[in-house]
């Protein structure tokens, strides 16, 4: 296992320790994508249920580990961006980190969601 793979595994492990909080962050972030998906309420709920199942049961899949690690990093950055104990410059840096990491998270999640939607439509 390479150094990058090992660091991803450690990051995902830490993310799964706070899985509920990270899942809430993921769900909120995905709500931003919802208008672009073009699914009805029932279809969207079904795809999100399948997505949650994939994230929960495929914990060692690299794509899932990346999604969880990114959610964890973005959630922490969001918390620090709003922390008044941080200076102005630090909060600005954390906002940039949150935005960049959330964008990367959404890109990774979109790939998985696309596959799930193709699978759902084929069934």
VENGI-V289127 format. One record per pair of residues at least 6 apart in sequence whose ideal C-beta (glycine too) atoms are under 7 Angstrom apart, sorted by the first residue. I is the first residue (numbers start at 1). J is the second residue. D is the distance in Angstrom with one decimal. If there is no record, write none. Layout:
BEGIN
I_J_D + I_J_D
END
This chain:
BEGIN
8_62_6.9 + 8_65_5.3 + 8_66_6.6 + 8_69_6.2 + 9_65_6.6 + 11_69_3.7 + 11_72_6.9 + 12_65_3.6 + 12_68_5.0 + 12_69_5.0 + 14_72_6.2 + 15_22_5.4 + 15_68_3.9 + 15_69_5.2 + 15_71_6.4 + 15_72_3.6 + 16_59_6.4 + 16_68_6.2 + 18_72_6.5 + 21_75_6.3 + 22_68_6.1 + 22_71_4.2 + 22_72_5.2 + 22_75_5.9 + 23_52_6.9 + 25_71_5.1 + 25_74_6.4 + 25_75_4.3 + 26_71_4.8 + 26_109_6.7 + 29_102_5.6 + 29_105_6.0 + 29_106_5.8 + 30_109_6.1 + 33_106_6.1 + 33_110_6.5 + 34_44_6.3 + 37_44_6.8 + 39_47_6.5 + 46_120_6.7 + 47_113_6.4 + 47_116_5.4 + 47_117_5.8 + 47_120_6.3 + 50_116_5.0 + 51_112_6.5 + 51_113_6.0 + 51_116_6.0 + 54_64_6.7 + 54_112_6.5 + 55_64_5.6 + 55_67_6.3 + 55_68_6.8 + 58_64_4.8 + 63_108_6.5 + 63_111_7.0 + 63_112_6.1 + 66_108_5.3 + 67_105_6.6 + 67_108_5.1 + 67_109_5.7 + 67_112_7.0 + 70_101_5.6 + 70_104_5.6 + 70_105_4.0 + 70_108_6.3 + 71_105_5.7 + 73_101_5.0 + 74_98_5.5 + 74_101_4.0 + 74_102_4.7 + 74_105_5.6 + 77_94_5.0 + 77_97_4.2 + 77_98_3.9 + 77_101_6.0 + 78_98_4.6 + 80_86_5.9 + 80_94_4.2 + 81_91_5.4 + 81_94_3.9 + 81_95_4.3 + 81_98_5.3 + 86_94_6.8
END
